[in-house]
Structures are given as C-alpha cells and as structure tokens.
Amino acid sequence: MTPEIIEPCIRRISKNAKGRLLKADYEKVLEVSFSGKSITNIEPLIKLTLVKNVSLIDNQIAKLEPLATLKNLESLQLQGNKIVTLKPLANLSSLERLNLSRNHIKNIDPLAGLANLEWLNLISNSVTDLSALAKTTQLRWLGLNYNNVTDLTPLRGLKKLKVLMVKGNPHLSDTEVEELEEELPNCTIEY
C-alpha cells in the first residue's frame, strides 16, 4: 500500500488537505476500503489505531502482520487475496465479522480466541480441521463451502449458529451433516 493510495483517504476523512499528517488525523479514520488495487503491503494501516472496519477485497495481500495492532477492528474483509497464515489475527478480540473467502488458508487455529466473532466466511480455501471454531460460540453465520472439511463435530456447541454453508466439501458425508442438524435444530445447513 503506497502513500498515494492511503494518504488521500486520510486527508479526506481528517479534513487536512495539506500539511503534515498527524497522529490525530490517523485517529479520525474509523473505516477504510481499498479493493482491487493490487495491494501487497498493508504496513501503512498500522497508524490507523482506532479503525473499526477495514475492507481490502481482491488485492495481492499475503502478510497480515500490520493488522495485529488494530485492536479496535470489528469488521475485516480480506476475500480474494493470497493469505495463508492467520496468526496475526489471533488477538483481534473485538472482531465480529471476518471474511477470508478465496484465499489459501488451511490452518484456522488462530481464530480460536476470537470470542466475539458472529460472522465468518472461509468459502473457497483449503480448510480441513474445524476444531478451532468450537470456542467461537457467538457465531451466527459460517461459510465453509468449497474446502476440505470432513468432520463437523467441533461445531456442535455453536448453539447461536443460524446459517452454516458446507456444500462443495467432497469428503463430507450426509450422515455428518444430518447429525449436526439434530444438534443445531435452529440452524439452516446448506449442503
């Protein structure tokens, strides 16, 4: 992310058209969206310490480390990037909405501590093990289409779950889905 991309956004929001951008200018930014800009480096986002919503859809992002310091994040849209590891997201405890669809994610263990997560999209990745989601008990919507999931057992305790999408998981049995339907009668399971 180059200054040419982010600086106009900061200036517009902070109403600082010219001159040096100050910490106070960055703190006025609560929402940013940079979609389809071929961004690879998100380091400049570190200065947005109070940002709540970040949308970086359809870029070339692989490294999420700069997001680790954004403790006020409530919504993060990262679909259509090149993400493999989620470790930098592990301590973003304010996250309620997370879209990671169309990436290269296999391991979702870092999501285990996101206790406030209500909406999670992992469609079109390579996820196999859902055990990390057993503790995300606030989940109401979960997209797992087109992964490699075989065992839905870790989801049995997600009593607030209303929608679960699991089609396109070639090794997931009908029996596995039917057993989960019994455990979560208030959840619509699309498969």
LUMZA-408785 format. One record per residue (C-alpha): x, z, y; residue number from 1; residue in three letters. Coordinates in steps of 0.25 Angstrom, whole numbers, always signed. Layout:
BEGIN
[[X Z Y] NUM "ala"],
...
***
This chain:
BEGIN
[[+0 +0 +0] 1 "met"],
[[+7 -5 +12] 2 "thr"],
[[+5 +1 +26] 3 "pro"],
[[-2 -12 +30] 4 "glu"],
[[-13 -9 +21] 5 "ile"],
[[-15 +6 +23] 6 "ile"],
[[-12 +8 +38] 7 "glu"],
[[-23 +0 +44] 8 "pro"],
[[-33 +9 +35] 9 "cys"],
[[-26 +22 +40] 10 "ile"],
[[-27 +17 +55] 11 "arg"],
[[-41 +13 +54] 12 "arg"],
[[-46 +26 +48] 13 "ile"],
[[-38 +35 +57] 14 "ser"],
[[-41 +27 +69] 15 "lys"],
[[-26 +26 +72] 16 "asn"],
[[-24 +11 +75] 17 "ala"],
[[-9 +12 +80] 18 "lys"],
[[+2 +22 +79] 19 "gly"],
[[+8 +31 +68] 20 "arg"],
[[-2 +35 +57] 21 "leu"],
[[-2 +50 +56] 22 "leu"],
[[-6 +59 +44] 23 "lys"],
[[-19 +62 +51] 24 "ala"],
[[-22 +47 +51] 25 "asp"],
[[-20 +46 +36] 26 "tyr"],
[[-29 +59 +34] 27 "glu"],
[[-41 +51 +40] 28 "lys"],
[[-41 +42 +29] 29 "val"],
[[-51 +46 +18] 30 "leu"],
[[-53 +33 +11] 31 "glu"],
[[-45 +20 +9] 32 "val"],
[[-47 +7 +1] 33 "ser"],
[[-36 -3 -1] 34 "phe"],
[[-42 -12 -12] 35 "ser"],
[[-36 -25 -17] 36 "gly"],
[[-23 -24 -8] 37 "lys"],
[[-13 -25 -19] 38 "ser"],
[[-8 -11 -16] 39 "ile"],
[[+2 -6 -25] 40 "thr"],
[[+8 +6 -17] 41 "asn"],
[[-2 +17 -12] 42 "ile"],
[[+8 +26 -7] 43 "glu"],
[[+3 +26 +8] 44 "pro"],
[[-10 +33 +3] 45 "leu"],
[[-2 +46 +2] 46 "ile"],
[[-5 +48 +17] 47 "lys"],
[[-20 +48 +15] 48 "leu"],
[[-20 +62 +11] 49 "thr"],
[[-35 +64 +14] 50 "leu"],
[[-40 +51 +8] 51 "val"],
[[-52 +53 -1] 52 "lys"],
[[-55 +38 -6] 53 "asn"],
[[-45 +28 -10] 54 "val"],
[[-48 +14 -15] 55 "ser"],
[[-37 +6 -20] 56 "leu"],
[[-44 -4 -29] 57 "ile"],
[[-37 -17 -34] 58 "asp"],
[[-23 -15 -30] 59 "asn"],
[[-10 -14 -38] 60 "gln"],
[[-8 +1 -38] 61 "ile"],
[[-1 +7 -49] 62 "ala"],
[[+5 +20 -44] 63 "lys"],
[[-5 +31 -39] 64 "leu"],
[[+5 +42 -35] 65 "glu"],
[[+1 +41 -20] 66 "pro"],
[[-13 +45 -23] 67 "leu"],
[[-9 +58 -29] 68 "ala"],
[[-8 +65 -16] 69 "thr"],
[[-22 +61 -11] 70 "leu"],
[[-29 +74 -15] 71 "lys"],
[[-42 +71 -8] 72 "asn"],
[[-45 +58 -15] 73 "leu"],
[[-59 +58 -20] 74 "glu"],
[[-60 +43 -24] 75 "ser"],
[[-49 +34 -29] 76 "leu"],
[[-52 +19 -32] 77 "gln"],
[[-40 +13 -39] 78 "leu"],
[[-46 +2 -48] 79 "gln"],
[[-39 -11 -50] 80 "gly"],
[[-25 -6 -49] 81 "asn"],
[[-13 -4 -58] 82 "lys"],
[[-14 +10 -61] 83 "ile"],
[[-8 +16 -74] 84 "val"],
[[-6 +31 -71] 85 "thr"],
[[-16 +41 -65] 86 "leu"],
[[-6 +53 -64] 87 "lys"],
[[-6 +53 -48] 88 "pro"],
[[-22 +55 -48] 89 "leu"],
[[-21 +67 -57] 90 "ala"],
[[-22 +77 -45] 91 "asn"],
[[-33 +70 -37] 92 "leu"],
[[-43 +81 -39] 93 "ser"],
[[-53 +76 -28] 94 "ser"],
[[-55 +62 -35] 95 "leu"],
[[-69 +60 -38] 96 "glu"],
[[-69 +45 -40] 97 "arg"],
[[-58 +37 -47] 98 "leu"],
[[-57 +22 -50] 99 "asn"],
[[-46 +18 -59] 100 "leu"],
[[-52 +5 -65] 101 "ser"],
[[-44 -7 -68] 102 "arg"],
[[-30 -1 -69] 103 "asn"],
[[-20 +2 -81] 104 "his"],
[[-24 +17 -84] 105 "ile"],
[[-22 +22 -98] 106 "lys"],
[[-20 +37 -95] 107 "asn"],
[[-31 +45 -87] 108 "ile"],
[[-25 +59 -89] 109 "asp"],
[[-22 +61 -74] 110 "pro"],
[[-37 +60 -72] 111 "leu"],
[[-40 +73 -80] 112 "ala"],
[[-39 +82 -68] 113 "gly"],
[[-48 +75 -58] 114 "leu"],
[[-59 +85 -60] 115 "ala"],
[[-68 +79 -48] 116 "asn"],
[[-68 +65 -54] 117 "leu"],
[[-82 +59 -54] 118 "glu"],
[[-80 +44 -56] 119 "trp"],
[[-68 +38 -63] 120 "leu"],
[[-67 +23 -66] 121 "asn"],
[[-56 +19 -77] 122 "leu"],
[[-62 +6 -81] 123 "ile"],
[[-52 -5 -86] 124 "ser"],
[[-40 +4 -89] 125 "asn"],
[[-33 +8 -102] 126 "ser"],
[[-39 +22 -103] 127 "val"],
[[-40 +27 -117] 128 "thr"],
[[-40 +43 -116] 129 "asp"],
[[-51 +49 -108] 130 "leu"],
[[-47 +64 -111] 131 "ser"],
[[-42 +66 -96] 132 "ala"],
[[-57 +64 -92] 133 "leu"],
[[-62 +76 -99] 134 "ala"],
[[-59 +84 -87] 135 "lys"],
[[-65 +75 -77] 136 "thr"],
[[-79 +82 -79] 137 "thr"],
[[-84 +77 -65] 138 "gln"],
[[-84 +62 -70] 139 "leu"],
[[-97 +56 -68] 140 "arg"],
[[-93 +41 -69] 141 "trp"],
[[-82 +36 -78] 142 "leu"],
[[-78 +21 -81] 143 "gly"],
[[-69 +19 -93] 144 "leu"],
[[-73 +4 -96] 145 "asn"],
[[-62 -5 -102] 146 "tyr"],
[[-52 +6 -106] 147 "asn"],
[[-47 +10 -120] 148 "asn"],
[[-56 +23 -121] 149 "val"],
[[-59 +27 -136] 150 "thr"],
[[-63 +42 -134] 151 "asp"],
[[-74 +47 -125] 152 "leu"],
[[-73 +61 -129] 153 "thr"],
[[-66 +66 -117] 154 "pro"],
[[-78 +62 -108] 155 "leu"],
[[-88 +71 -116] 156 "arg"],
[[-86 +82 -106] 157 "gly"],
[[-89 +74 -94] 158 "leu"],
[[-104 +79 -92] 159 "lys"],
[[-105 +73 -78] 160 "lys"],
[[-102 +59 -82] 161 "leu"],
[[-113 +49 -79] 162 "lys"],
[[-107 +36 -82] 163 "val"],
[[-96 +32 -92] 164 "leu"],
[[-92 +18 -94] 165 "met"],
[[-84 +15 -106] 166 "val"],
[[-86 +0 -110] 167 "lys"],
[[-74 -8 -114] 168 "gly"],
[[-67 +3 -121] 169 "asn"],
[[-65 -5 -134] 170 "pro"],
[[-61 +7 -143] 171 "his"],
[[-73 +16 -138] 172 "leu"],
[[-83 +18 -149] 173 "ser"],
[[-98 +18 -147] 174 "asp"],
[[-98 +32 -154] 175 "thr"],
[[-89 +37 -144] 176 "glu"],
[[-98 +33 -133] 177 "val"],
[[-110 +38 -140] 178 "glu"],
[[-104 +52 -142] 179 "glu"],
[[-101 +52 -127] 180 "leu"],
[[-115 +48 -123] 181 "glu"],
[[-120 +60 -131] 182 "glu"],
[[-110 +70 -124] 183 "glu"],
[[-114 +64 -110] 184 "leu"],
[[-129 +61 -110] 185 "pro"],
[[-129 +59 -95] 186 "asn"],
[[-118 +49 -95] 187 "cys"],
[[-121 +34 -95] 188 "thr"],
[[-110 +27 -104] 189 "ile"],
[[-108 +13 -102] 190 "glu"],
[[-100 +6 -114] 191 "tyr"],
***
